[in-house]
Amino acid sequence: QWYRGVNGMTGFTEEAFAALSVRVREARQVDKKIICSLMFDEMSIRKQVEWDGKKFLGYVDVGLEIDDDSAPIATECLVLMVVCLNGNWKIPCGYFLIDGLTGAERANIINQCLLKLHDVGVYVSSITCDGPSCNFAMMETLGTQLEPPNIKSWFPHPADSSIRVNV
């Protein structure tokens, strides 16, 4: 039933953040925090453009609602999901159609997601992803140092620098 009311367009899923807000309110009533891990990964998709009756779909789309057919055709879908660490649930919170992203572009999406989660009251203690070089570049942009001997496997939260986000 919930999925029928979901917009389903690229970008952050506002319905997911509304559901998270409800979870946070319920947790606060019993003096509890919602502690989560933010996970993300890319999935290869078929290069294809389709007309849905209103607009063409299949071009690179990072949720900015820019209607431009000069954009490249997407080859991957970057999916973000929040997994509760002190509960038993997970929820996808956004996806983006991409054709490769730099480390800085990935870091920007992660920071935006962290800010949106912070705004609804979700505490993110860690980020989990696989290890391609683009993700290492993203982690470096966020403020980590993953090369020995001076390993720093955390970065300050963009909304509150006193909060550490582990990688």
C-alpha positions as CSV (number, residue, x, y, z in Angstrom):
1,Q,0.0,0.0,0.0
2,W,2.9,2.4,0.9
3,Y,4.6,1.8,-2.4
4,R,1.5,3.0,-4.4
5,G,1.9,6.5,-2.9
6,V,5.6,6.8,-3.6
7,N,6.6,9.3,-6.3
8,G,9.3,7.0,-7.7
9,M,11.2,9.7,-9.5
10,T,15.0,10.1,-9.2
11,G,16.4,12.0,-6.3
12,F,15.7,11.6,-2.6
13,T,12.4,9.9,-1.7
14,E,10.4,12.4,0.4
15,E,8.0,9.6,1.4
16,A,11.0,7.8,3.0
17,F,12.0,10.8,5.0
18,A,8.4,11.3,6.1
19,A,8.4,7.7,7.3
20,L,11.7,8.2,9.1
21,S,10.3,11.3,10.8
22,V,7.4,9.2,12.2
23,R,9.9,6.6,13.4
24,V,12.0,9.3,15.1
25,R,8.9,10.7,16.9
26,E,7.9,7.3,18.1
27,A,11.4,6.6,19.4
28,R,11.5,9.9,21.2
29,Q,8.3,9.0,23.1
30,V,10.2,6.1,24.7
31,D,13.4,8.2,25.1
32,K,15.3,6.4,22.3
33,K,17.4,7.5,19.3
34,I,17.2,6.1,15.8
35,I,20.7,5.1,15.0
36,C,21.4,4.0,11.4
37,S,24.0,3.2,8.8
38,L,23.8,4.8,5.4
39,M,24.6,2.3,2.6
40,F,25.0,2.9,-1.0
41,D,26.0,1.1,-4.2
42,E,25.7,1.4,-8.0
43,M,23.9,-1.1,-10.2
44,S,24.4,-1.3,-13.9
45,I,21.4,-0.6,-16.0
46,R,20.6,-1.0,-19.7
47,K,21.3,2.1,-21.7
48,Q,17.8,2.9,-22.9
49,V,15.6,6.0,-23.3
50,E,11.9,5.7,-23.1
51,W,8.9,8.0,-23.5
52,D,6.5,7.7,-20.5
53,G,3.8,9.9,-22.1
54,K,5.1,13.1,-20.5
55,K,8.9,13.1,-20.9
56,F,11.8,11.0,-21.9
57,L,13.4,8.8,-19.2
58,G,16.8,7.2,-19.2
59,Y,19.1,10.2,-19.3
60,V,21.5,11.0,-16.4
61,D,19.3,12.4,-13.7
62,V,20.5,13.3,-10.2
63,G,17.0,14.5,-9.1
64,L,17.3,18.2,-10.1
65,E,14.3,18.0,-12.5
66,I,16.3,19.4,-15.4
67,D,14.6,18.3,-18.6
68,D,17.5,18.2,-21.0
69,D,18.0,15.6,-23.8
70,S,21.6,16.7,-24.2
71,A,22.5,14.8,-21.0
72,P,24.2,11.4,-21.5
73,I,22.2,8.2,-21.3
74,A,22.5,6.7,-17.8
75,T,24.4,3.4,-17.4
76,E,24.1,3.0,-13.7
77,C,21.7,3.7,-10.8
78,L,23.2,4.9,-7.5
79,V,20.9,3.7,-4.7
80,L,21.1,4.9,-1.1
81,M,19.5,3.0,1.8
82,V,19.2,3.6,5.5
83,V,19.6,0.5,7.8
84,C,18.5,0.8,11.4
85,L,21.2,-0.4,13.8
86,N,19.1,-0.4,16.9
87,G,15.9,-1.7,15.3
88,N,14.9,-4.2,12.6
89,W,14.2,-2.2,9.5
90,K,15.7,-0.6,6.4
91,I,14.4,1.9,3.9
92,P,15.7,3.1,0.5
93,C,16.0,6.9,0.7
94,G,16.9,7.8,-2.8
95,Y,18.4,6.9,-6.2
96,F,20.1,8.7,-9.0
97,L,20.6,7.7,-12.7
98,I,24.3,8.3,-13.4
99,D,27.0,7.6,-16.0
100,G,29.9,7.7,-13.6
101,L,30.5,10.3,-10.8
102,T,33.6,11.9,-9.5
103,G,34.5,11.5,-5.8
104,A,33.4,15.1,-5.2
105,E,30.0,14.5,-6.8
106,R,29.5,11.4,-4.7
107,A,30.6,13.3,-1.6
108,N,28.0,16.0,-2.4
109,I,25.2,13.4,-2.6
110,I,26.3,11.7,0.6
111,N,26.4,15.1,2.4
112,Q,23.0,16.0,1.1
113,C,21.6,12.7,2.4
114,L,23.3,13.1,5.8
115,L,21.8,16.6,6.1
116,K,18.3,15.4,5.2
117,L,18.6,12.5,7.7
118,H,19.8,14.9,10.4
119,D,16.9,17.2,9.7
120,V,14.4,14.4,10.5
121,G,16.3,13.3,13.6
122,V,18.1,10.2,12.3
123,Y,21.6,9.7,13.8
124,V,23.9,8.2,11.2
125,S,26.9,6.5,12.8
126,S,28.5,4.9,9.7
127,I,28.6,4.7,5.9
128,T,29.0,1.5,4.1
129,C,30.0,1.0,0.4
130,D,32.2,-1.1,-1.8
131,G,35.7,-0.1,-2.6
132,P,36.1,1.2,-6.1
133,S,38.6,4.0,-6.5
134,C,35.7,6.5,-7.0
135,N,34.5,5.7,-3.5
136,F,38.0,6.1,-2.0
137,A,38.1,9.5,-3.7
138,M,34.7,10.3,-2.2
139,M,35.9,9.3,1.3
140,E,39.0,11.5,0.9
141,T,36.8,14.4,-0.1
142,L,34.6,13.8,2.9
143,G,37.7,14.0,5.2
144,T,38.9,10.5,5.8
145,Q,42.5,9.3,5.5
146,L,42.5,5.6,4.6
147,E,46.2,5.2,3.7
148,P,48.5,3.8,6.4
149,P,50.1,4.7,8.7
150,N,47.8,7.7,9.6
151,I,44.4,6.1,9.1
152,K,41.4,8.3,10.0
153,S,38.3,6.2,9.3
154,W,35.8,8.9,10.1
155,F,34.7,12.3,9.1
156,P,32.8,15.1,10.8
157,H,29.0,15.2,10.1
158,P,28.2,18.1,7.8
159,A,25.4,19.3,10.1
160,D,27.3,19.0,13.4
161,S,31.1,18.7,13.4
162,S,31.0,17.1,16.9
163,I,29.4,14.0,15.4
164,R,31.7,11.5,13.8
165,V,30.6,9.4,10.8
166,N,32.6,6.2,10.5
167,V,33.4,4.5,7.2
